[in-house]
Amino acid sequence: MTIPEHLLVFCSGLLSHLYWDTGMCEVFDAYVALVSDRPFYEGRNNEGIYRFFREEYSVYGCIFKPTGVGKNKDSIALTSRYDFIWQDLSDGRKYYIIEI
């Protein structure tokens, strides 16, 4: 799976978490992502899906599938804005936490 596809998975994971938090079951009120590759949070291309993770540090609105079948057609729609800050961990790894 490519880095842009992983970024889309992060967004869909957040969306899935939001659907589970409807009162039908008890869930944690945070979404955590951990990465070990610099291209997730840094690079020359800050267009498309990269802008959310490399420049704006926030996910919101319609996030379109960045590659493959359904590119720029299939999307994930977030109804709120979710800000985050990349935190250093160790050995080049970083993580972020989105509180919901």
C-alpha positions, -999 to +999 in steps of 0.1 A: +000+000+000+013+034-009+017+063+015-012+082+001-034+051+005-022+048+041-032+084+047-067+077+034-069+047+057-061+070+086-090+092+076-114+062+072-103+049+106-112+082+121-146+081+104-152+045+115-144+056+151-169+084+148-196+060+137-190+037+166-192+066+191-230+069+187-240+057+222-245+021+211-212+011+227-185+025+249-154+037+230-123+057+237-125+094+228-092+095+208-078+083+175-041+076+174-018+071+144+019+060+146+042+062+116+079+052+111+084+068+076+092+105+070+070+107+039+039+105+060+046+139+076+072+156+054+079+159+017+080+182-013+045+174-025+019+190-002-010+187-027-041+166-024-042+143+006-007+152+017-017+188+026-038+175+056-008+156+071+022+177+059+010+213+060-024+218+076-022+192+104-060+188+102-084+165+085-118+178+074-144+178+046-143+154+016-110+136+013-107+119-021-090+086-029-055+096-041-046+067-063-058+036-082-094+028-092-117+055-079-089+081-078-104+116-072-140+101-073-143+080-042-141+100-010-145+100+028-166+128+042-158+142+076-185+165+091-161+182+115-125+195+115-100+173+134-067+191+143-036+173+154+001+178+161+028+153+150+048+143+181+083+128+180+086+094+195+119+077+189+140+063+160+123+086+135+089+076+145+061+101+150+025+099+162-006+121+165-037+119+187-070+133+176-093+139+205-130+133+197 
